[in-house]
Amino acid sequence: MKILVTGGAGFIGSHLCDLLISRGEEVSVIDDLSTGSLENIAHLNSHPHFQYSVDTILNADLMDRLISECDCIVHLAAAVGVKYVLENPLSSIETNILGTETALKLANKYRKKILVASTSEVYGKHMHAPLKEDDNLIYGPPSTMRWSYAASKLVDEFTAIAYHRTKKLNTVIIRCFNTIGPRQTGMYGMVVPRFIQQALRDDPITVFGDGKQTRTFTYIEDVVQAIYRLIKCEKGAGEVVNIGGTEEISIADLAQKIRDLAGSSSEIVFIPYDKAYGKDFEDMMRRVPSVEKLKSLIDFVPDTPLDDILRRTIEYFRAKAS
Ligand SMILES: NC(=O)c1ccc[n+]([C@@H]2O[C@H](COP(=O)([O-])OP(=O)(O)OC[C@H]3O[C@@H](n4cnc5c(N)ncnc54)[C@H](O)[C@@H]3O)[C@@H](O)[C@H]2O)c1
């Protein structure tokens, strides 16, 4: 099977390429390297089943050729990360809405199955857990740009569902929760790589807000395993599926845990949201997925314990720094 991975030089994309190649699949990547890196896929370059194009998913002619040549698309390319989206509000919306529209239109033209990456951000300001795929979604106003990421991904979801309902296209929407592991960069506001790099330097670990907001964290290997099974799964067309871990932790406790596991002497400091992200920033206070649907579709749920994930990720950053 030949699989086109958009955003394949990114964090999730490059790990997915590794898994696909290890399973004997052919892989084609398109990535504009805006947040990804050729270093993430350098080890695959000479593999006979691997090819990549450095270009944007907004290049419809190239996307037409790449999609015509593949059997299935995993559409991961997007403007990602709260910090990145706040700093690049317009291009983020263009990439996330127009880029996905291009991918879906061409998937339909050539009748190819497409998995579209969405995010737990689409749930918005819920306080209950676990979050189920058919829950209502609660957002703040458009003047609070943070919600543009969620809203743009929600438009992607509506578009994918509309293609399924009107054209019978095989679309599967994957709502990924915070995914962590080696190769994730802390440059665009991702909390775990940022905390680990601060801890390894014995710099202050900077918690935004009061640290009482909670999250679950999913190991990258579990996420790509779930995506691979969804590629192969014959069920799930037109569905939204959560992919996430279920071990909930507050961000203040996460900072403490990372400091302890890294053997660091960093102090933990709390920075008000407006100092970190500017005024009008709102956070999501809780985000825990229901994984019932995922289990029913692929008989697999992410279950790597948080301590193990953090240990492996700390080792990665320690080796990278030395
Ligand atoms: N990592 C997470 O915790 C998480 C959580 C929820 C959803 N997601 C979703 O998973 C997907 C992958 O995220 P990631 O964490 O690997 O981030 P990432 O930034 O590492 O990967 C995104 C990739 O897309 C590429 N890209 C961006 N705009 C592009 C364009 N116009 N043309 C071509 N390539 C482009 C980037 O260069 C990058 O390599 C995204 O769609 C994201 O919204 C990730």
The ligand as an SDF file (V2000), in Angstrom:
LIG
                    3D

 44 48  0  0  0  0  0  0  0  0999 V2000
    1.0660   16.7520   18.7760 N   0  0  0  0  0  0  0  0  0  0  0  0
   -0.1030   16.8720   19.3660 C   0  0  0  0  0  0  0  0  0  0  0  0
   -0.2050   16.8280   20.5970 O   0  0  0  0  0  0  0  0  0  0  0  0
   -1.3680   17.0340   18.5570 C   0  0  0  0  0  0  0  0  0  0  0  0
   -2.5710   17.1040   19.2490 C   0  0  0  0  0  0  0  0  0  0  0  0
   -3.7320   17.2770   18.5340 C   0  0  0  0  0  0  0  0  0  0  0  0
   -3.7140   17.3130   17.1540 C   0  0  0  0  0  0  0  0  0  0  0  0
   -2.5330   17.2260   16.5010 N   0  0  0  0  0  0  0  0  0  0  0  0
   -2.5750   17.2950   15.0360 C   0  0  0  0  0  0  0  0  0  0  0  0
   -1.6800   16.3480   14.4740 O   0  0  0  0  0  0  0  0  0  0  0  0
   -1.1040   16.8720   13.2840 C   0  0  0  0  0  0  0  0  0  0  0  0
    0.4150   16.7650   13.3560 C   0  0  0  0  0  0  0  0  0  0  0  0
    0.8710   17.5500   14.4490 O   0  0  0  0  0  0  0  0  0  0  0  0
    2.3500   17.4570   15.0260 P   0  0  0  0  0  0  0  0  0  0  0  0
    2.2540   17.4730   16.4950 O   0  0  0  0  0  0  0  0  0  0  0  0
    3.1070   16.3650   14.3560 O   0  0  0  0  0  0  0  0  0  0  0  0
    2.9100   18.8890   14.6200 O   0  0  0  0  0  0  0  0  0  0  0  0
    4.1330   19.2780   13.6780 P   0  0  0  0  0  0  0  0  0  0  0  0
    4.1630   20.7650   13.6590 O   0  0  0  0  0  0  0  0  0  0  0  0
    5.3560   18.5730   14.0980 O   0  0  0  0  0  0  0  0  0  0  0  0
    3.6430   18.6920   12.2790 O   0  0  0  0  0  0  0  0  0  0  0  0
    2.9300   19.4310   11.3270 C   0  0  0  0  0  0  0  0  0  0  0  0
    3.7090   19.3380   10.0250 C   0  0  0  0  0  0  0  0  0  0  0  0
    2.9590   19.9770    9.0030 O   0  0  0  0  0  0  0  0  0  0  0  0
    3.8850   20.7420    8.2290 C   0  0  0  0  0  0  0  0  0  0  0  0
    3.1200   21.8110    7.5760 N   0  0  0  0  0  0  0  0  0  0  0  0
    2.5160   22.8780    8.1370 C   0  0  0  0  0  0  0  0  0  0  0  0
    1.9190   23.6320    7.2040 N   0  0  0  0  0  0  0  0  0  0  0  0
    2.1430   23.0240    6.0150 C   0  0  0  0  0  0  0  0  0  0  0  0
    1.7870   23.3080    4.6610 C   0  0  0  0  0  0  0  0  0  0  0  0
    1.0830   24.4040    4.3630 N   0  0  0  0  0  0  0  0  0  0  0  0
    2.2030   22.4580    3.6930 N   0  0  0  0  0  0  0  0  0  0  0  0
    2.9280   21.3560    3.9960 C   0  0  0  0  0  0  0  0  0  0  0  0
    3.2980   21.0360    5.2540 N   0  0  0  0  0  0  0  0  0  0  0  0
    2.9080   21.8570    6.2390 C   0  0  0  0  0  0  0  0  0  0  0  0
    4.9070   21.2660    9.2150 C   0  0  0  0  0  0  0  0  0  0  0  0
    6.1250   21.6560    8.6380 O   0  0  0  0  0  0  0  0  0  0  0  0
    5.0510   20.0470   10.1210 C   0  0  0  0  0  0  0  0  0  0  0  0
    6.0820   19.1860    9.6730 O   0  0  0  0  0  0  0  0  0  0  0  0
   -1.6330   18.3010   13.1300 C   0  0  0  0  0  0  0  0  0  0  0  0
   -2.6990   18.2940   12.2210 O   0  0  0  0  0  0  0  0  0  0  0  0
   -2.1260   18.6480   14.5190 C   0  0  0  0  0  0  0  0  0  0  0  0
   -3.1850   19.5810   14.4880 O   0  0  0  0  0  0  0  0  0  0  0  0
   -1.3550   17.0980   17.1670 C   0  0  0  0  0  0  0  0  0  0  0  0
  1  2  1  0
  2  3  2  0
  2  4  1  0
  4  5  1  0
  4 44  2  0
  5  6  2  0
  6  7  1  0
  7  8  2  0
  8  9  1  0
  8 44  1  0
  9 10  1  0
  9 42  1  0
 10 11  1  0
 11 12  1  0
 11 40  1  0
 12 13  1  0
 13 14  1  0
 14 15  2  0
 14 16  1  0
 14 17  1  0
 17 18  1  0
 18 19  2  0
 18 20  1  0
 18 21  1  0
 21 22  1  0
 22 23  1  0
 23 24  1  0
 23 38  1  0
 24 25  1  0
 25 26  1  0
 25 36  1  0
 26 27  1  0
 26 35  1  0
 27 28  2  0
 28 29  1  0
 29 30  1  0
 29 35  2  0
 30 31  1  0
 30 32  2  0
 32 33  1  0
 33 34  2  0
 34 35  1  0
 36 37  1  0
 36 38  1  0
 38 39  1  0
 40 41  1  0
 40 42  1  0
 42 43  1  0
M  CHG  2   8   1  16  -1
M  END
$$$$
